Amino acid sequence: MGIFNKLKGGLSKTRQKLGSQLKNIINSHARIDDELYDALEETLIAADIGVDATLEILDALRDKVKQLSANGKDPDIILDLLAEIISESLSSSVVESELNLDHHPAVILIVGVNGSGKTTSIAKLAYHFQRKNRRVMLAAADTFRAAATEQLLEWGNRVGVTVVHQQSGADPAAVAFDALQSARAKGYDLLIIDTAGRLHNKANLMQELAKISRVLKKQDPDAPHEVFLVLDSTTGQNALQQAKVFQEISGVTGLVMSKLDGTAKGGAVIPICRELNLPLRFIGLGEKKEDLEVFDPAAYAKAILEPEEQPA
């Protein structure tokens, strides 16, 4: 299955809310006019794209429409123009080859609140990189919750990767240090480190993440090489506030949006990337280990705007 078809299936709830409604609006207008723009604005905002991002998109749409010849200004062109504009607006979302993973081992630190799909996303990332012939090790440095370590160990078994862990309540930085030492000694290509996601005490979380980074740098001054923030897509734009906190305290380099298949708020990808000015690296489209995709802005834009097929 190609990325576009997988996105179409995974984003079906967003497509029902956005693509189908946009198609209905376009079909009900004989020409492109202010009434059409008003209806588009209302629909885009309702799809969790946000006011500021929506206004930017519509300004760009007006500019593109003005550049068309008179006989090209058919409302049917709107969906294609919107897909082009949204894809361009997500241009900071870069391809996987630009990830900073040339070190041996490369270290990815994973941050995000508990319940965001962090642990599942780590397992999917491990599987993704395994398929690219990289030897992957995981580190269970969320020692605050015993269930977090257990869940990561279970996923490690499923995916077939080693998980370095200690007892519940152990020093997370010690787990990270031991894992990097082991990964270096055993010739692993990639180490992915889970961390705690407690936001109710920002100061403690900041100290913990800073300490993990410090101990990693004792072995590799450039580690961690990437810091991925996992955001729960089902929370829509509410994920923005969480993201701003983690961006402030942990030097986030890229985003992973989980659970896009379970929400009609898939449009929130647009304002989140716009507001944070961070690349969206991967998106989660299901529960299986295979259900993680490198983010493709053009395919995403086309998929969320594709109307749902009506039953015959």
Helices and strands as residue ranges (DSSP letters): H 3-10, H 12-17, H 19-27, H 34-46, H 51-66, G 70-72, G 75-77, H 78-89, G 96-98, E 106-111, H 118-130, E 136-140, H 146-159, E 162-164, H 172-185, E 190-194, H 202-219, E 226-232, G 233-238, H 239-250, E 254-258, G 260-262, G 266-268, H 269-276, E 280-284, E 292-294, H 297-305
